Amino acid sequence: MTDEATDGTDPRGGGGREWRGWREAAERALYGPGGFFLRPEGPAGHFRTSVHASPLFAAAVARLLVATAEELAADEVALVDMGAGRGELVAGVLAAVPDGLRVRAYAVERAARPDGLDPRVEWTGRPPRGVRGLLFANEWLDNVPVDVAEVDEDGTVRYVEVRADGTERPGAPVDGPDAAWLARWWPLSEPGERAEIGRPRDEAWAAAVGSLAAGRAVAVDYGHLRGSRPPFGTLTGFRAGREVAPVPDGTGDLTAHVALDACAAAVPARVAAELTTQREALHRLGVSGGRPPLALASTDPAAYVRALSAAGEAAELTARGGLGDFLWLSQRV
């Protein structure tokens, strides 16, 4: 960080170049007027998630939805897609659900409803309350804005302030609930160490889980656990398919990995939690990267090509060092 004044003014002047904490700056850049997630091209124009990588992902979520309905002994079940983007996942799940199961589908998103979306999908800015079914949040929590903290040369943990051009400076000392969160979930000690204060994500996840009357809530995201937090934080940006420096000007994504263990603990203790990798979760749901038998190439060449393509997509979804390392937090209500 640059060592500049902390009174909220910009000593170098310039209209619209005021200093803000990262949480406020990211909120404006992502969701304010003209913000990144409200742009016409949508998130898919800048980065690729598991949903965009293969329809196998939506099919796996559909199987999870069916299993949730069976656990609830229900022939009608809700699907709540948190951070729905342009509705790609919810549409894919509806297409993959077997006949006989009635699904009430909700897409929770701050952007406007896209044209041509399945009319069965209810587009809403908040999760519906009191529903029974599956709430699924794929790469939602990493875009819930958070403040950033850094230890200064004197050992004081301070908020990091930022301008719209990405320039940073130290702000006020971290105190109150934010300091308590850091002490419990991401302790900082050495000068230069940084952390993202995940308290807003804990609150957002607890509220989302609390909206269910019964069923299962699943969060899928870049994540880390208390025993292995990165010493310099994870805040970064994405623009046009490339990772770039985080700049809160509305032209690119701003994202940081999620302390999913803290999110899990924010939900009442009676709600059981399981943390696993995407690789293991998808294997349980029948997504395998195994190659089809070579004999199929001679008996049914077209089927062999389709199976080979699916195996490649499954391998990408479950790859070590890639999408397979995403964490799945599953909590039953």
Salt bridges, closest charged atoms under 4 A:
GLU4 OE2 - ARG12 NH2 2.66
ASP10 OD1 - ARG12 NE 3.99
ASP10 OD2 - ARG163 NH1 2.47
GLU18 OE2 - ARG20 NH2 2.44
GLU24 OE2 - ARG20 NE 3.24
GLU27 OE2 - ARG110 NH2 2.67
GLU41 OE2 - ARG39 NE 2.88
GLU41 OE2 - HIS46 NE2 2.72
GLU71 OE2 - ARG216 NH2 2.58
GLU71 OE2 - ARG332 NH2 3.46
ASP75 OD1 - ARG102 NH2 3.46
GLU76 OE1 - ARG102 NE 3.37
GLU88 OE2 - HIS52 NE2 3.47
ASP118 OD2 - ARG120 NH2 2.74
GLU150 OE1 - ARG194 NH1 2.95
ASP152 OD2 - ARG158 NE 2.86
GLU161 OE1 - ARG169 NE 2.73
ASP165 OD2 - ARG17 NH2 3.83
ASP165 OD2 - ARG163 NH2 2.97
GLU168 OE1 - ARG194 NH1 2.92
ASP178 OD1 - ARG199 NE 2.81
GLU203 OE2 - ARG199 NH1 3.08
ASP261 OD1 - ARG229 NH2 2.97
GLU274 OE2 - ARG284 NH1 3.00
GLU280 OE2 - ARG284 NH2 2.69
GLU316 OE2 - ARG48 NH1 2.47
ASP325 OD1 - ARG279 NH1 3.11
